[in-house]
Amino acid sequence: MTWTVSVIFDHMVVDETYHFEKEGEAAKCKADLERKYRGQRLYSIKMEEVE
């Protein structure tokens, strides 16, 4: 299993995607990206498990 963290622009278009082998690394990346894009309403961050 791998994990992806995606930055989604305007809640429709994937702007950036990062891939991780460990859930903990993906969660840290998600938290860092949420801090980076805080206050920018057009961006959202999504973390998914991929088989």
N, C-alpha and C positions, 0 to 999 in steps of 0.2 A: 504494500500500500504506500502511496505517496500522497502528498498534500500540495494543493495549489492555493496561492493567495493572489487575488486579482483586484486591481484598481479599476473601478467602473465609472466612466464619465457619463453624466446625464442619466444615470440609472439604466443605461441600455448598451453602451459601447465599451468593450473591454479595452482599457488604455495600456495597462501593464499586467504581466502575469509572472509570478515567481513560483518555482517548483522546489519542494523539500522532501527529504526522506523521513524526517522525524516531525511529529506533531508539535513538539515543544519549539522547534526552530520556526515552524510556520506561524505559531501563535505569537512568537516574539516579533516576527516580521509584520504581522497584522497589526499589532499594537504600535509598532514604530510608524507604520504607514497611516494609521488612524491619527496619531499625533501630528504627522506631517500635513495631512489634509484637513485637520480640524478647522472648522469655520468656513470651509469651502463647500457649500451646499450641493454643488453639481457632482461631487465625487462621493463614492461609497466604496467600502472595502469588503470583500467576500472571501471566506476561507472554506475550501471544500476538500473532502477526502476522495482520492481517485484510485481506482483499482488498477 
